Each structure stands twice: as C-alpha cells, then as structure tokens.
Amino acid sequence: MTVGSKVKQTLANLKGVESTLKIYSLQSRNKEETKVYKEALETTELVIKDIEDRLKTLEFEEPQYREN
C-alpha cells in the first residue's frame, strides 16, 4: 500500500467517523452529550481539512499519487 493510498484510506475512515458523530449528536437528547459530540465533530472536521490539505500537497509533490 502506497503512502497516497494510506492517506486516502485514513481520510475515508475520518469521514465515516464524522458521519457517525453527526448522527449521534442529532439523536442525543442529553444537552451535555450533544455538546460533547459537537465538540468531537468540530475536531474531526479540522483533522479532515488538514488531511485533505496534506493529500493535495502530496499529490502535487509526488505525481505518482494522483488519481487518474
């Protein structure tokens, strides 16, 4: 597995976590619980953005990692 494919797999996993956190935050009836889910969601979104930016850099610097 190449570095590019590992980064893409990590990004896909994080997006799955993001979706799960959104569902949990919407389903929760406890305000404190909802707050925790939303904070985790914000952190996850920041990490996803960082990984997406890193992937763009990786694809620019290493053309072999670009999707065809």
DAHU-V36853 format. One record per backbone hydrogen bond with DSSP energy under -1.0 kcal/mol. CO is the residue of the C=O (numbers start at 1). NH is the residue of the N-H. If there is no record, write none. Layout:
CO_NH / CO_NH
This chain:
2_6 / 3_7 / 4_8 / 5_9 / 6_10 / 7_11 / 8_12 / 9_13 / 10_14 / 11_15 / 12_16 / 13_17 / 14_18 / 15_19 / 16_20 / 17_21 / 18_22 / 19_23 / 20_24 / 21_25 / 22_26 / 23_27 / 24_28 / 30_34 / 31_35 / 32_36 / 33_37 / 34_38 / 35_39 / 36_40 / 37_41 / 38_42 / 39_43 / 40_44 / 41_45 / 42_46 / 43_47 / 44_48 / 45_49 / 46_50 / 47_51 / 48_52 / 49_53 / 50_54 / 51_55 / 52_56 / 53_57 / 54_58 / 55_59 / 56_60 / 57_61 / 58_62 / 62_65 / 63_66
